[in-house]
């Protein structure tokens, strides 16, 4: 598996000179299997540059997984170029209401549309896919599993397994917070993964003022990585108020607290991970 980060920011895009290294676009990942199957996770503003890259090739099939319906994970879809080109097929999975969430970006059908182009006018074929139905599905040799997240209005996280390689993506997830899943549930879901990508929006000192908001501090994410025995922890969904230097400081704190042998990194736009 090859993973590419196209958007790593949380809550709202924050492009500018202070976010150049880690990126200002909101959540979007691209996963390519050994067989060449493409899975995109979330349609934050990072999906726009991904779409521009894809337009250099012939129309193809894209499997799009939506974690939940908050705007920072959907908003880029209205500028996703393959959706505007005939021949592209976009298959949806993940959050059950993903299709209605994308539709709602374009038009609420109340006469005051949100975008000049209507969803039904998009030339690409966009449809739910049985291949991507939770809680477990397969795309060729790639196995996908889903789990519920602790986030307001709900959400789902994903695990990808291909041969001996395994990758878990849990964003917008409050470990120990209100919701359907316990820490033990997440430990079981992540057990033995090579790579865990987890929401690390907050510092431990910031959690008291953000409890119930559906995001984790780095100490909780590190604890999950340790208990699950993962090899590599990548923190994502960086707080929009945190500049590159502050993300450096946060990662420095995590590395000092991490057990020996656990690799700790911050997700950055353009970062490629071979799993």
Buried (B, 14 or more C-beta within 10 A) or exposed (E): BEBBBBBBBBBBBBEEEBBEBBBBBBBBBBBBBEEEBBBBBBBBBBBBBBBEEBEEEEBEEBBBBBBBBBBBBBBBBBBBBBBBBEEBBBBBBBBBBBBEBBBBBBBEEEEEBEEEEEBEEBEBBBEEBEBBBBEEBEBEEBBBBBBBBBBBEBBBBBBBBBEEBBBBBBBBBBBBBEBEBEBEBBBEBBBEBBBBBBBBBBBBEEBEEBEEBBBBBBBBBBBBBBBBEBBBBBBBBBBBEBBBEBBEEBBEBBBEBBEEEBBBBBBBBEBEBEB
